[in-house]
């Protein structure tokens, strides 16, 4: 049998290890802030070890076109959660447009990523974004810039740190080989350079559901388009394990 270093397997997987760091100067993000139905949001969280912390959530599309590694688009719905003394956000729905970033995010850190086509573009009055795959439109969001809109309705919504479940299934059993709750807090190294607010709109497709229950939007609170320097650093971007349930 040949001598073999298991670290060579990263070359086969085509994504980096769990301590990889990267940066994206000029990250562009469109975020639409919504109020949901608390009882429904609590039901959506039942498969997870988290409790709902707020009835507001965000739908976002981000352009990582300046990323130091692979460039990609990311679309997400982030719910505010609590796990014991920990409060932050969890990616409940997430899509990206590169197979390698989808696989890496899921396997390394437990992000629930799926592959999709993602668009983000300027309009005459603001920005709009769309996430789809063939005939399935997962979400559409937009902002009409309006400086009279106040951020007060969502500025206090706590969505960082991010908490995700990284669960590795048993190879030949019904359970999990490991079940870790991990935390990342990249907002600590983010430097905002520009932000515009406005009136938001959102449309969620049938895919944005748990079982047959589609996520409902009770109220659109507003939206913002931001540009800033993102960095996933060793201190705040490399995850830490806050609990292990297996």
Steps between C-alpha positions, in 0.01 A plus 500: 500500500637843404585761758225759502446834671123553557549878465548438127127429486428874510628517143238246400217679683592832332421715801717606790524377860295630791759759600504667157484881501392734222396858432263685269556874476202683359248229590158606368192387695128559454305427819124509546380491860170329575269414785377143502239303685659403830314170543594390149863599544513297821366198311765547231770484768369176656754279313784714636632533858429874494221717640353798318635831633291747297218502245706706253732350239702604197502390136826588326706465185874570510752542218840355591643604163818637659563197719861397551409136437224387269253769400131428549155630586324407822127518577366432846221521753640544849287443809580648844563223751606423854696201626535520876695819568592539131292739286550566129378379163485174309492451125177307451485523120813566296601484135822558308592482133825300521502125568826519694378771738174310555686179585761676712249700701288194576780257582733735686264714702144371470353777286185363328612605154337392173597585145305769315532781247524832683468850355553843652464812289424871510163641399394856423394547861711255700614136487339164444605138536370161396583140593380218277576160352331413170131584552525512879526856634607484862493869579486846351589814694532869420556842651380840379741747654332750729710693753187575704476132600632440852709199598342509844266211420790255455822664622487314833441156344786275617610258227865461602680286594380232261421163655479192278464128561782296348373142513684203348269200441600151601628297205285197581256611767195717563672772700794735485871442543535857625258785567667832572359850537753743358530876512651763269494875554632664182316825573785590737737545205248650254556863401195675356581755228156582356137438589172604340159428650158486347169325457540127459304227325532123519343200331571149633443191289368157592854375571530735799310262725534230761293213371186653351519815712635794304668776698255788532582870500262698722667836438792637300679740733739650248819428312858610464775466244847499652857491374780410736823312550439144619768286662488149642794516737665240728355681802137535387451313173641161595217332693505394862298210638266624773331163567514136393180299534647165390 
